[in-house]
Amino acid sequence: MQSIQNEAMDTQADTLYLQIADSMAGLIRTGTLTRGERIPSVRMLAQQHGVSQSTVVQAYRTLEDARLIEARPRSGYFVAARPVRLPEPDTSRPPVGSVAVGVSAMAAQMLAMAHDPAYTSFGAACPAADLFPEERVRRALSRATQRHRHTLCQYPTGHGDESLRRAIARHALRMGCSFDAEQITVTNSCLESITLCLRAVTQPGDVVALESPTYYGFLHILENLGLRALEIPTHPRTGLSLDALQFALDTQPIKAVLCVPTLSNPIGSSMPPAERKRLAQMLGARGVPLIEDVLYNDLCEEDDKRRAVKAYDTQGVVMVCGSFSKTIAPGLRLGWVEAGRWTEHLRQIKAATSGSQAAVLERAMADLLTQPGIEAGYRQLRNTVAARVDEARGLIAQHFPKGTRVTDPAGGFILWVELPSQIDSLALFHAGMAERICFAPGTMFSATDRFRHCLRLGMGGKWGTAERQALRRLGQLATAMA
Ligand SMILES: Cc1ncc(COP(=O)(O)O)c(C=O)c1O
């Protein structure tokens, strides 16, 4: 727990209370102790360590200063539920018209650096390799290769391995969706699923409504399909403004809505259940398809926000797209889509584009999804990244310029930072690059060149002394630009 040591006692050698604080902080950061959980009383911990109660009190004060724990009157000490309270950004205010999209060049440059080991990177929206169950994946793959080696030299056909489609249908039950496994199409990623859905329901030149800010991967797809983006105001906590969407539906020829109702990227919003129901009803009444991206649902800390909009869809307008890129194994490149009434059309497009996936990979994924530890694995991942996000919010509060706002997502590993308006995040991006620090500048998340003073920080990657120092440094660089 270097940072507390550095910050609390720069020059002094380790003392007993710091060792105790270190070990408790380690338990919090690795997720062994989770947000809101009670930690041992001062008396109990003093007995456990054979130290005086005042030593433990000092350790707990250090943890309080680092905003990792909080004292609650007459109840004891708890892991801080929301350790840092910074203001959140306001609801976005994009222009009312739709636009053609052109974001690819900037995204390609940022992505190249995000994966370059020479950079300390907050650029990627993905957990680091060591947060995935790599050993399980390796064993599942070798089992699948052993048992299904006959598939290796055959063309795969159909819409995905049956056992995988059944496993996905069971998985979807947790989001309140009861799917017929026959209707699920396995794809090579969530982005492929979304591309196929868009191709099934739009033509070049059509208008697609999406969150603002939105994931640049979506803008990239729209750009490539010749679709126009209509950015809808979005609140960092509750997501798409449905009043604004209603107005847009009344005034613009929207052919589809593309949305991430749970932990949207980059703003981290998660729509409340009532809003999900209203969205399904609003689009159902008009017959406008919703392409729902459920990629992050398993990473949400709040059960009711893991429930998909699809669960409220009585008119059959919602297509659901998911993958395992953020929770199990991005390297297997497997995703899925349940496209309802558009399933046949979508399958034709897929057959003409990418055909089927490798059968052994699908078998391995089916194996992984049906293993007993899967839920515990999601919980562990949620806790680990929550602890990092909390710590990063603390560092941002301490080191970024006055007036900075930051999101407080209900899970996941993405933070959206709004700097004071005079700071250009592209200039900060270049200053960061010069020191080999990478993040995603805000303009990547808009088709209308908005969010110049914002940045996205992916906190799921490597996390250690270098990353903490890089985050402090970004704050210093931004402060110098304020
Ligand atoms: C919202 C969202 N959808 C889709 C993807 C891509 O998922 P996949 O790797 O399955 O294509 C990402 C990746 O960051 C994402 O943030």
The ligand as an SDF file (V2000), in Angstrom:
LIG
                    3D

 16 16  0  0  0  0  0  0  0  0999 V2000
  -20.3390   -0.4350  -24.6600 C   0  0  0  0  0  0  0  0  0  0  0  0
  -19.4160   -1.3660  -25.3660 C   0  0  0  0  0  0  0  0  0  0  0  0
  -19.9210   -2.2310  -26.2620 N   0  0  0  0  0  0  0  0  0  0  0  0
  -19.1110   -3.0870  -26.9300 C   0  0  0  0  0  0  0  0  0  0  0  0
  -17.7580   -3.1080  -26.7070 C   0  0  0  0  0  0  0  0  0  0  0  0
  -16.9040   -4.0940  -27.4510 C   0  0  0  0  0  0  0  0  0  0  0  0
  -17.1760   -5.3930  -27.0340 O   0  0  0  0  0  0  0  0  0  0  0  0
  -16.5830   -6.6290  -27.8790 P   0  0  0  0  0  0  0  0  0  0  0  0
  -15.1600   -6.7520  -27.5060 O   0  0  0  0  0  0  0  0  0  0  0  0
  -17.3550   -7.8050  -27.4520 O   0  0  0  0  0  0  0  0  0  0  0  0
  -16.8120   -6.2800  -29.2700 O   0  0  0  0  0  0  0  0  0  0  0  0
  -17.1950   -2.2300  -25.7890 C   0  0  0  0  0  0  0  0  0  0  0  0
  -15.7390   -2.2340  -25.5410 C   0  0  0  0  0  0  0  0  0  0  0  0
  -15.1820   -1.4100  -24.8640 O   0  0  0  0  0  0  0  0  0  0  0  0
  -18.0400   -1.3470  -25.1010 C   0  0  0  0  0  0  0  0  0  0  0  0
  -17.5620   -0.4870  -24.1970 O   0  0  0  0  0  0  0  0  0  0  0  0
  1  2  1  0
  2  3  1  0
  2 15  2  0
  3  4  2  0
  4  5  1  0
  5  6  1  0
  5 12  2  0
  6  7  1  0
  7  8  1  0
  8  9  2  0
  8 10  1  0
  8 11  1  0
 12 13  1  0
 12 15  1  0
 13 14  2  0
 15 16  1  0
M  END
$$$$
